[in-house]
Amino acid sequence: MYWLRARIHPTWHFTAAVLGFVAGVALVLAWQIPPWLGYSAGTSLIIFALWRHRRMLLAVAFIGGVLLGLARGSGSMSELGAYLSLYDKHVTLTGRVTDDTDTAPRGTRLKLDTIVINNRSLPGQVFVTATGAEPARRSDIVTVEGKMSHGFGSFAATVTGHAVHMKRPVPGDVALEVRDRFAANIRSAIDEPEASLGIGYLLGQKSALPAELSDALKITGLTHIVVASGYNLTILVRLGRRLFAKISKYLAMLSGATLIVGFVAMTGLSPSMTRAGLVAALGLWAWYYGRTFHPVTLLGVAAAVTVAVNPSYVWGDLGWLLSFAAFAGVMIIAPIATAYFYGKETVPFVAQILIETIAAQIATLPIMIMAFGQLSVIAPLANLLILPLIPFIMLLVAIAGFSVWLIPATAGFIGWPAEQLLRLQTAVVRWCADIPWALQEPSWQWWGVVGYIVVVALAVWYMKIRSGYLLRSASLVE
């Protein structure tokens, strides 16, 4: 009984509250409440739990978070109800392009927010497939005529039609312009398709990849290296920190923060990039002040902030779900497994990559199977062969891109080393993808997913107890 009454650090009550908030928003799909009731009751419970600091009040803090999440989600769900009367009707819609566009057989695929229909502003995002929208870029204002249907994932609706008007704001998306010009420099110094792969590594832009190479990356479980994600950003932040840490801790923090802001601005605020930028910023802030975030707290805060901004993420956005699952694998499962197998010994570089890759795959496996019915068996080997060289290749690709501005005549010569390494990696990716058993298509029922999660959780808990590892030791910026 004393154990339950013991005082603990209020951080744990805060963590319970933010995790409860995410759970509450997800619960809105089955149960909604009046927002005023959720906000008032939830806030009261959390304040009480934080005031008393008792271990037994962790459940109270969690329930308070659930009520706040129900309130936020119920309000958002009510707002999205404005689309119900528009489904299966012909509409004229105006919105802002939020991400890079893709070309499909039926037209250009656009993700739009700031939606206006019949002079009425509507919340949420709409997925549009439109002919005549080929010139559209991120931040452009596009008007589309077409038929509106039910949405999917985090999209409130879908529209199929024709773009009738496009407007590019002045000065427009400056960060996008910088990214595209730098990508053009890289293509001047490095031949295709290696240039597009290098741009994917450095800038997280995968839209220019050949379809065959893009499919090979999916089969080998390597898509995460060519999309704007935490992997690319973590490499840049660690590089900035290590370059300046010996000169000035403040300069190291400033360089890391600048890289985070610049990278997020160039790649856009996709769900995975929002998570990555927020996590990297919090980790950098904690490092600067000599503090550490427990990974569970960091995971909960990042999830709660992104869901508070856009509740629909937790209702089915696969990018958001996979991003947080992979993060949990790398920051929770991987360090515990490493401590269990190696203790205080120095972990070999190859073993570290293999453990992190398998941990991320373990964490994302249920989502991949339930959503896509696919399992990349070759992913651990492919990641082991590809990942070690990526930081070095990113540096070489960046040098090649800058050389076009500084010494144009020597750009091809300077870009040659990066091109050869990228050519080697494309060959490895294709070789792995061509293995007959590389991609499997298992089928699971819901009870199989629950059983899998229980087994993984018990295994991780056992390894943690046996190793005595403290998760607070995990760091994103070291």
C-alpha positions as CSV (number, residue, x, y, z in Angstrom):
1,M,0.0,0.0,0.0
2,Y,2.9,2.4,0.7
3,W,4.2,1.8,-2.8
4,L,0.9,3.1,-4.2
5,R,0.9,6.1,-1.8
6,A,4.5,7.0,-2.4
7,R,5.3,10.4,-4.0
8,I,6.9,10.3,-7.5
9,H,8.1,12.9,-9.9
10,P,5.2,14.9,-11.5
11,T,6.8,14.2,-14.9
12,W,5.2,10.7,-14.7
13,H,1.7,12.2,-14.1
14,F,2.3,14.5,-17.0
15,T,3.4,11.6,-19.2
16,A,0.2,9.6,-18.2
17,A,-1.9,12.7,-19.1
18,V,-0.4,13.2,-22.6
19,L,-0.7,9.4,-23.4
20,G,-4.3,9.5,-22.1
21,F,-4.9,12.5,-24.4
22,V,-3.8,10.6,-27.5
23,A,-5.9,7.6,-26.4
24,G,-8.9,9.9,-25.9
25,V,-8.7,11.4,-29.4
26,A,-8.5,7.8,-30.8
27,L,-11.5,6.8,-28.7
28,V,-13.6,9.5,-30.4
29,L,-14.2,7.1,-33.3
30,A,-16.4,5.0,-30.9
31,W,-17.6,7.6,-28.3
32,Q,-18.0,11.3,-28.3
33,I,-18.8,13.7,-25.4
34,P,-19.6,17.4,-25.1
35,P,-16.3,19.3,-25.4
36,W,-17.0,21.5,-22.4
37,L,-17.5,18.5,-20.2
38,G,-14.3,16.8,-21.3
39,Y,-12.2,20.0,-20.9
40,S,-13.5,20.9,-17.4
41,A,-13.4,17.4,-16.0
42,G,-10.1,16.4,-17.6
43,T,-8.3,19.6,-16.5
44,S,-9.6,19.1,-12.9
45,L,-8.3,15.5,-12.7
46,I,-4.9,16.3,-14.1
47,I,-4.4,19.3,-11.7
48,F,-5.4,17.1,-8.8
49,A,-2.9,14.3,-9.9
50,L,-0.1,16.8,-10.4
51,W,-0.8,18.5,-7.0
52,R,-0.6,15.3,-4.9
53,H,2.2,13.5,-6.8
54,R,1.1,10.1,-5.6
55,R,1.8,7.0,-7.6
56,M,-1.8,5.8,-7.3
57,L,-2.9,9.0,-9.1
58,L,-1.2,8.0,-12.4
59,A,-4.5,6.4,-13.4
60,V,-6.3,9.7,-12.5
61,A,-3.9,11.7,-14.7
62,F,-4.4,9.2,-17.5
63,I,-8.2,9.4,-17.3
64,G,-8.0,13.2,-17.2
65,G,-5.9,13.1,-20.4
66,V,-8.5,10.7,-22.0
67,L,-11.3,13.2,-21.2
68,L,-9.3,16.1,-22.7
69,G,-8.6,14.0,-25.8
70,L,-12.3,13.1,-26.1
71,A,-13.1,16.8,-25.9
72,R,-10.6,17.8,-28.5
73,G,-11.5,14.9,-30.8
74,S,-15.3,15.4,-30.4
75,G,-15.0,19.1,-31.3
76,S,-12.9,18.3,-34.4
77,M,-15.2,15.5,-35.5
78,S,-18.2,17.9,-35.2
79,E,-16.4,20.4,-37.4
80,L,-15.6,17.8,-40.0
81,G,-19.3,17.0,-40.2
82,A,-19.6,20.0,-42.5
83,Y,-18.4,17.7,-45.3
84,L,-21.3,15.2,-44.9
85,S,-23.7,17.2,-47.0
86,L,-21.1,17.6,-49.8
87,Y,-20.3,13.9,-50.4
88,D,-21.3,12.5,-53.8
89,K,-21.9,16.0,-55.1
90,H,-20.1,18.2,-57.7
91,V,-18.2,21.0,-56.0
92,T,-15.8,23.8,-56.7
93,L,-13.1,23.8,-54.1
94,T,-10.2,26.1,-53.4
95,G,-7.3,25.1,-51.2
96,R,-3.5,25.4,-50.5
97,V,-1.2,22.6,-51.6
98,T,0.5,21.3,-48.5
99,D,3.0,18.8,-49.9
100,D,4.9,17.7,-53.1
101,T,2.6,16.6,-55.8
102,D,2.5,13.2,-57.5
103,T,1.6,12.2,-61.0
104,A,-0.9,9.4,-61.4
105,P,-2.7,8.0,-64.5
106,R,-5.9,9.8,-63.6
107,G,-4.1,13.1,-62.9
108,T,-2.0,15.0,-60.4
109,R,-2.5,14.1,-56.8
110,L,-2.7,17.0,-54.4
111,K,-3.1,17.4,-50.6
112,L,-5.0,20.6,-49.8
113,D,-5.8,22.5,-46.7
114,T,-7.3,25.9,-46.0
115,I,-10.4,24.6,-47.8
116,V,-13.0,27.0,-49.2
117,I,-16.3,25.8,-50.8
118,N,-19.1,28.2,-51.7
119,N,-17.3,31.0,-49.8
120,R,-17.3,28.9,-46.7
121,S,-14.0,27.9,-44.9
122,L,-13.9,24.2,-43.9
123,P,-11.5,22.4,-41.6
124,G,-9.2,19.5,-42.3
125,Q,-7.4,18.3,-45.5
126,V,-8.8,17.1,-48.8
127,F,-7.1,14.7,-51.1
128,V,-7.5,15.7,-54.8
129,T,-6.8,13.9,-58.0
130,A,-7.0,16.5,-60.8
131,T,-6.1,16.8,-64.5
132,G,-4.6,20.1,-65.5
133,A,-2.8,20.5,-62.2
134,E,0.7,19.4,-63.4
135,P,2.4,22.8,-62.7
136,A,1.1,23.0,-59.1
137,R,3.7,23.1,-56.3
138,R,3.6,23.2,-52.5
139,S,2.0,26.4,-51.2
140,D,0.2,27.2,-54.5
141,I,-3.5,28.1,-54.3
142,V,-5.5,25.7,-56.5
143,T,-9.2,25.7,-57.5
144,V,-10.6,22.4,-58.6
145,E,-14.0,21.4,-60.0
146,G,-15.0,17.8,-59.4
147,K,-17.0,15.2,-57.5
148,M,-16.4,14.9,-53.8
149,S,-16.4,11.6,-52.0
150,H,-15.7,10.2,-48.5
151,G,-12.1,10.7,-47.2
152,F,-9.6,8.2,-46.0
153,G,-6.9,8.2,-43.3
154,S,-6.5,11.8,-42.1
155,F,-8.3,13.3,-45.2
156,A,-11.9,14.6,-44.6
157,A,-12.8,14.1,-48.2
158,T,-11.5,13.2,-51.7
159,V,-12.2,15.1,-54.9
160,T,-11.7,13.9,-58.5
161,G,-11.9,16.5,-61.2
162,H,-10.1,19.2,-63.1
163,A,-8.0,22.2,-61.9
164,V,-9.5,25.4,-63.2
165,H,-7.2,27.9,-61.6
166,M,-3.9,28.1,-59.9
167,K,-2.2,31.0,-58.1
168,R,1.3,31.2,-56.8
169,P,1.7,33.5,-53.8
170,V,4.4,36.1,-53.9
171,P,7.2,35.6,-52.7
172,G,5.9,32.0,-52.5
173,D,7.5,29.2,-50.7
174,V,11.0,30.4,-50.3
175,A,12.3,27.2,-48.6
176,L,10.8,25.1,-51.4
177,E,12.5,27.3,-54.0
178,V,15.9,26.9,-52.2
179,R,15.4,23.1,-52.1
180,D,14.5,22.8,-55.7
181,R,17.4,24.9,-56.9
182,F,19.8,22.9,-54.8
183,A,18.3,19.7,-56.1
184,A,18.9,21.0,-59.6
185,N,22.5,21.7,-58.7
186,I,22.9,18.1,-57.5
187,R,21.5,16.8,-60.9
188,S,24.1,19.0,-62.7
189,A,26.9,17.3,-60.8
190,I,25.5,13.7,-60.5
191,D,23.8,11.6,-63.2
192,E,20.3,10.0,-62.8
193,P,19.0,7.9,-61.2
194,E,21.8,8.3,-58.6
195,A,21.1,12.0,-58.4
196,S,17.5,11.4,-57.3
197,L,18.5,8.9,-54.7
198,G,21.1,11.4,-53.3
199,I,18.4,14.1,-53.2
200,G,16.2,11.7,-51.3
201,Y,18.9,11.1,-48.8
202,L,19.8,14.7,-48.3
203,L,16.5,16.5,-48.8
204,G,13.9,13.8,-48.2
205,Q,12.4,14.3,-51.7
206,K,11.4,11.0,-53.3
207,S,8.9,12.1,-55.9
208,A,11.6,12.2,-58.6
209,L,12.8,8.6,-58.1
210,P,12.2,6.2,-61.0
211,A,9.2,4.0,-60.4
212,E,11.3,0.9,-60.6
213,L,13.8,2.1,-57.9
214,S,11.0,3.4,-55.7
215,D,9.3,-0.1,-55.8
216,A,12.7,-1.7,-55.0
217,L,13.0,0.5,-51.9
218,K,9.6,-0.5,-50.7
219,I,10.3,-4.2,-51.1
220,T,13.6,-3.9,-49.2
221,G,12.1,-1.8,-46.4
222,L,14.3,1.2,-47.2
223,T,11.7,3.9,-48.1
224,H,12.4,5.7,-44.8
225,I,15.8,6.8,-46.1
226,V,14.4,8.7,-49.0
227,V,11.5,10.5,-47.4
228,A,11.5,13.4,-45.1
229,S,11.8,11.6,-41.8
230,G,13.5,11.4,-38.4
231,Y,16.4,9.4,-39.9
232,N,17.6,12.2,-42.2
233,L,17.0,14.9,-39.6
234,T,18.8,12.9,-36.8
235,I,21.9,12.6,-39.0
236,L,21.9,16.4,-39.7
237,V,21.3,17.4,-36.0
238,R,24.0,15.0,-34.8
239,L,26.4,16.3,-37.4
240,G,25.7,19.9,-36.4
241,R,26.1,19.2,-32.7
242,R,29.4,17.3,-33.2
243,L,30.9,19.9,-35.5
244,F,30.5,22.8,-33.0
245,A,30.2,21.1,-29.5
246,K,34.0,21.5,-28.9
247,I,33.9,25.2,-29.8
248,S,30.7,26.2,-28.0
249,K,27.7,24.4,-26.6
250,Y,25.6,27.3,-27.5
251,L,26.8,27.3,-31.1
252,A,26.2,23.6,-31.3
253,M,22.7,24.1,-30.1
254,L,22.1,27.0,-32.5
255,S,23.4,25.0,-35.5
256,G,21.2,22.1,-34.6
257,A,18.2,24.3,-34.2
258,T,18.9,26.0,-37.5
259,L,19.2,22.6,-39.3
260,I,15.9,21.5,-37.8
261,V,14.0,24.6,-38.9
262,G,15.7,24.7,-42.3
263,F,15.1,21.0,-43.0
264,V,11.4,21.1,-41.9
265,A,10.8,24.2,-44.0
266,M,12.3,22.6,-47.1
267,T,10.5,19.3,-46.7
268,G,7.2,20.5,-45.4
269,L,5.1,19.6,-42.4
270,S,4.1,16.0,-43.2
271,P,3.0,13.9,-40.2
272,S,6.3,12.1,-40.0
273,M,8.3,15.3,-40.5
274,T,6.2,17.1,-37.8
275,R,7.0,14.3,-35.4
276,A,10.7,14.2,-36.3
277,G,11.2,18.0,-36.0
278,L,9.4,18.2,-32.7
279,V,11.3,15.2,-31.2
280,A,14.7,16.5,-32.5
281,A,14.0,20.0,-31.1
282,L,13.0,18.7,-27.6
283,G,16.0,16.3,-27.6
284,L,18.4,19.2,-28.5
285,W,16.9,21.5,-25.9
286,A,17.3,18.8,-23.2
287,W,20.9,18.2,-24.2
288,Y,21.7,21.9,-24.1
289,Y,20.5,22.2,-20.5
290,G,22.1,19.0,-19.4
291,R,18.7,17.3,-19.0
292,T,17.3,14.1,-20.5
293,F,13.8,13.1,-21.6
294,H,12.6,9.7,-20.9
295,P,11.7,8.2,-24.3
296,V,8.2,7.4,-23.2
297,T,7.7,11.0,-22.1
298,L,9.2,12.3,-25.3
299,L,7.0,10.0,-27.4
300,G,3.9,11.0,-25.5
301,V,4.5,14.7,-25.7
302,A,5.3,14.6,-29.5
303,A,2.2,12.5,-30.1
304,A,-0.1,14.7,-28.0
305,V,1.1,17.9,-29.6
306,T,0.7,16.6,-33.2
307,V,-2.7,15.1,-32.4
308,A,-3.8,18.3,-30.7
309,V,-3.0,20.3,-33.8
310,N,-4.6,17.6,-36.1
311,P,-6.7,15.0,-34.4
312,S,-7.3,13.1,-37.7
313,Y,-3.7,11.9,-37.5
314,V,-4.6,9.3,-34.9
315,W,-7.8,8.3,-36.8
316,G,-5.9,6.6,-39.6
317,D,-2.9,8.5,-41.0
318,L,-0.5,5.7,-41.8
319,G,2.5,8.1,-42.0
320,W,1.9,9.3,-38.5
321,L,1.3,5.8,-37.1
322,L,4.4,4.3,-38.7
323,S,6.6,7.3,-37.7
324,F,5.7,7.0,-34.0
325,A,5.9,3.2,-34.1
326,A,9.4,3.3,-35.7
327,F,10.5,5.9,-33.2
328,A,9.3,3.8,-30.3
329,G,11.2,0.8,-31.7
330,V,14.5,2.8,-32.1
331,M,14.2,4.7,-28.8
332,I,12.7,2.1,-26.5
333,I,13.1,-1.5,-27.9
334,A,16.6,-1.0,-29.4
335,P,18.5,0.4,-26.4
336,I,16.9,-2.2,-24.1
337,A,17.9,-5.0,-26.5
338,T,21.4,-3.6,-26.8
339,A,21.8,-3.5,-23.0
340,Y,20.4,-7.0,-22.7
341,F,22.8,-8.6,-25.3
342,Y,25.9,-6.4,-24.7
343,G,25.6,-5.0,-21.2
344,K,28.2,-2.3,-20.7
345,E,30.4,-3.5,-23.5
346,T,31.0,-1.4,-26.5
347,V,28.5,-2.3,-29.2
348,P,29.9,-3.0,-32.7
349,F,28.7,-0.6,-35.3
350,V,27.2,-3.3,-37.5
351,A,25.4,-4.8,-34.5
352,Q,24.0,-1.5,-33.5
353,I,22.5,-0.9,-37.0
354,L,21.1,-4.4,-37.1
355,I,19.4,-4.1,-33.6
356,E,17.9,-0.7,-34.5
357,T,16.6,-1.9,-37.8
358,I,15.0,-5.0,-36.3
359,A,13.6,-3.0,-33.4
360,A,11.9,-0.5,-35.8
361,Q,10.6,-3.4,-37.9
362,I,9.2,-5.2,-34.8
363,A,7.4,-2.0,-33.8
364,T,5.9,-1.3,-37.2
365,L,5.1,-4.9,-38.2
366,P,1.4,-5.0,-37.1
367,I,0.7,-1.7,-38.9
368,M,2.4,-2.9,-42.1
369,I,0.6,-6.2,-42.1
370,M,-2.8,-4.8,-41.3
371,A,-2.6,-1.8,-43.7
372,F,-0.6,-3.3,-46.6
373,G,-0.5,-7.1,-46.0
374,Q,3.2,-6.9,-46.6
375,L,6.4,-7.9,-44.7
376,S,9.9,-7.1,-45.9
377,V,11.9,-10.1,-44.9
378,I,15.1,-8.7,-46.5
379,A,14.8,-5.3,-44.6
380,P,17.4,-6.1,-41.9
381,L,20.0,-7.2,-44.5
382,A,19.2,-4.3,-46.8
383,N,19.5,-1.7,-44.0
384,L,22.7,-3.3,-42.8
385,L,24.2,-2.9,-46.3
386,I,22.9,0.6,-47.0
387,L,22.7,2.6,-43.8
388,P,26.4,2.8,-42.8
389,L,27.4,4.8,-45.8
390,I,24.4,7.2,-45.9
391,P,25.9,10.0,-43.6
392,F,29.1,10.0,-45.7
393,I,27.1,10.0,-48.9
394,M,24.9,12.9,-47.7
395,L,28.0,14.9,-47.0
396,L,29.4,14.2,-50.5
397,V,26.1,15.0,-52.2
398,A,25.9,18.3,-50.3
399,I,29.5,19.2,-51.4
400,A,28.6,18.3,-55.0
401,G,25.5,20.6,-54.8
402,F,27.4,23.5,-53.4
403,S,30.2,23.1,-56.0
404,V,27.8,24.0,-58.8
405,W,27.4,27.4,-57.2
406,L,31.1,27.8,-56.2
407,I,33.1,26.1,-59.0
408,P,30.6,25.1,-61.8
409,A,33.3,23.8,-64.1
410,T,34.4,21.1,-61.6
411,A,31.0,20.0,-60.4
412,G,31.0,16.8,-62.3
413,F,34.5,15.9,-61.0
414,I,33.5,16.8,-57.4
415,G,30.3,14.8,-57.7
416,W,31.9,11.7,-59.1
417,P,32.7,10.0,-55.7
418,A,29.1,10.5,-54.5
419,E,27.8,9.2,-57.8
420,Q,29.9,6.0,-57.6
421,L,28.7,5.3,-54.0
422,L,25.1,5.9,-55.0
423,R,25.5,3.6,-58.0
424,L,26.8,0.9,-55.7
425,Q,23.8,1.4,-53.4
426,T,21.2,1.3,-56.2
427,A,22.8,-2.0,-57.3
428,V,22.5,-3.4,-53.8
429,V,18.9,-2.2,-53.5
430,R,18.0,-3.9,-56.8
431,W,19.8,-7.1,-55.9
432,C,18.0,-7.3,-52.5
433,A,14.6,-6.5,-54.2
434,D,15.1,-9.3,-56.8
435,I,15.4,-12.0,-54.2
436,P,12.2,-14.1,-54.5
437,W,11.4,-14.3,-50.8
438,A,12.3,-10.6,-50.1
439,L,8.6,-9.6,-49.7
440,Q,6.0,-11.7,-48.0
441,E,2.3,-11.2,-47.7
442,P,1.0,-12.5,-44.4
443,S,-2.5,-12.1,-43.2
444,W,-3.4,-11.4,-39.5
445,Q,-6.7,-11.1,-37.6
446,W,-7.1,-8.5,-34.9
447,W,-6.5,-11.1,-32.1
448,G,-3.2,-11.9,-33.7
449,V,-2.2,-8.3,-33.5
450,V,-3.1,-8.1,-29.9
451,G,-1.2,-11.3,-29.1
452,Y,1.8,-10.0,-31.0
453,I,1.9,-6.7,-29.0
454,V,1.5,-8.5,-25.7
455,V,4.4,-10.9,-26.5
456,V,6.7,-8.1,-27.6
457,A,5.8,-6.0,-24.5
458,L,6.6,-8.9,-22.2
459,A,9.8,-9.7,-24.0
460,V,11.0,-6.0,-23.8
461,W,10.0,-5.8,-20.1
462,Y,12.0,-9.0,-19.4
463,M,15.1,-7.7,-21.2
464,K,14.8,-4.4,-19.3
465,I,14.6,-6.1,-15.9
466,R,17.4,-8.5,-16.7
467,S,19.7,-5.8,-18.0
468,G,18.8,-3.0,-15.5
469,Y,18.9,-0.5,-18.3
470,L,17.6,3.0,-17.6
471,L,15.6,4.3,-20.6
472,R,16.4,7.9,-19.6
473,S,19.9,7.2,-20.9
474,A,18.7,7.1,-24.5
475,S,19.6,10.2,-26.6
476,L,18.8,11.5,-30.0
477,V,21.6,14.0,-30.3
478,E,24.6,12.2,-28.8
